């Protein structure tokens, strides 16, 4: 399977719901967003959240860095893949991208672009690890979105500090595949 085309094909709504609080889970279930980044949960609740989202036909990626109780190990990734069965993972840690790919999970590498050095390092890591997509933060940088897309040839998701439809449109126009947002008021835009 062509993993890059797969990521592109699953994104129907160009706004990805980043669920940061349990109380926003139902809003994600009923939203237009078909892809969900789960940034809340723990060892006891995360499977329940994933199952609830699957029942609503949502493609769910768990953000490993935010799930309480997980370790950064191959065993943790194997457990997630075999027991929780999300579509994929989001993480800042490139070793977890490697392990997740071994378990046939879709992978999104999160990169914080705070200066030119972080940008260069992020591009280097993405080209080395080859995740299925990259999520860059903050997402308010159309020039950087365009640059990363050209330098990695990977789908780019922009997120962080996005507060309105115009900022979403600017990111999409710059070449982002989608925009992730933790603001439930943006999850029902028709994009």
N, C-alpha and C positions, 0 to 999 in steps of 0.2 A: 504494500500500500504506500502511495506517495503521501508521506506525513504532512508536508506543507500544504498540499491541496486539500487534505483532510481538514486541517484547521480552518482554512479559508472557507471550505464548504459548510462547516457546522455553524458559522456565524451568519445568522439570518438577520437579527436585529444588531445594528452596529453600536448599540449601547449594551455593555456587559454590566450586570448587577453585581457589585461587590458587597456581599452581605457581611457586615461587621458586627451586628448585634442580633441575638436570637429573635428579638421582637420584630426585626425586619424580614425574617424568613418568609412569612406569609405574603408580604408585599412582593417579594421576589417570585414566589409561586404564581401569583396572579398578574405579574408584570408582562410587558411585551418582550422583555429580554429572554432570549432562549439559552444564553450562556450565563452561568453563575460562577463567580469566584467566591468561595466560602472562606471567610476570614474569621470565623468564630467556631467555637466548639472545643471539645476535649475528647479524651479516649472513650468516654461513656456516651456522649451525645452526637458525635460527628456522623456515625453510620446512620442514625435516625434522621439527621438532617439531609444526608445524601439521598436516602431512600425517599424521603418526602419530595425532594426536588425531582428525582427520577420519575415518580408517579405523575408529576406535572409536566413531564417531557422536557425537562431542563437538562442541558449538558453541563455537568458540574465539575469544576476544578477546585481542589482544596489547596489552600495556601498553607503549605507545611510550616512556615515560620510563625503562624498564628494559632495552630491547633495545640492546645495545652496538653502537655504530657508526652508529646512525640519526641523521639531522639533523631539525630541526624545519621541514621545508619541504614545499611542495605536491608536489614531485617525489618525495620519500620516500613520501608517502601514495599517490601514483599507483603507484609501484613495488610497495608492499605490496598494494594492491588488485588489481593486475593479475598479479603474479607469485606472491605468497605466498597470497593469497586466503583470509584469515581471515574469519570472520563479521563481525568488527568490531574496534574499538579501544577502549582505555581510556587516558585522558590527563588531566593537570591543565591542559593548554594549550588554551584555547578556539579559537585559530586553527587548530589541528590538527583539532578537532571540525568546523569549517566545511569544511576540505579533505576530510575523510573522508566527510562527507555528500555532497559533490560527486561522490565516487567510489562512492556507494551502499553504503558500509560502515555498519554499525550503530555507534552512538557512545555511550560512557559517559564522562561528565565526573566526574573524581575531585576531591572537595573535602575539604580538611582543615578541620574545624571546631574551632578552638582557642580561640575567644572569640566574643563577640557580633558584633564587626566582621567576622570571618571568615565567620560565618553569614550576615550580611546581604550581604556581597560574593558569597558562593557562590550565594545565591538570585538575586541580580541577574544574575550571569553565566549561570546556568542559564536564567533567563527570557529573556535576550537571545539566547543561542546555541541554545537548544532542543535539547540532546542527546536521544537516545532514552531515556536513564536517567541517574541520578546515583548515584555511589558516594560515601558519606560515611564519613570516618574521624575519630576512632575510632568504632566501631560500638556502643559501650556507652551510648548516649544515647537511650533510648526517647522522651523528650519532644522532642528535636531531630529525630528521625526523623519523628514525627508532624507537627511544625511545617513541616519542609521539604516533606513530601508535600502538605500543604495549601497552601503558598505557591507551589509550582511546578506542581502537578498532573502531576508526572512520576513514573515508577516510581523508587523509592529502593532501593538496595542498600547495606547497612551492612557495614563491615569494619573490621578493625584491633582488636587487643586482645581478640578473641573467644576464649574458652578452654574453654567447655563448652556443653552442650546447652541449659541454662537461659538462658544469655545469648543464644543463637540464638533461642529461643522468645520472649524479651522483645522482641527486635528485630522479629520477625515480628508479634507482637501489637501493636506500636506502628505497624505499617503498612508495614514494609519488604517489598518483593517477595521479596528473598532476602538471605542473609548470605554474604559472601565470607570465606574463611578459608584461611590458609596452613598450617593444621594438618591433616595427612593423616588423623589419628584422627577428625576430624569430617566427613570427606567421605563416609562411608557411613551417616550417619543417615537414617532413613526419614522425610523431611519433604517 
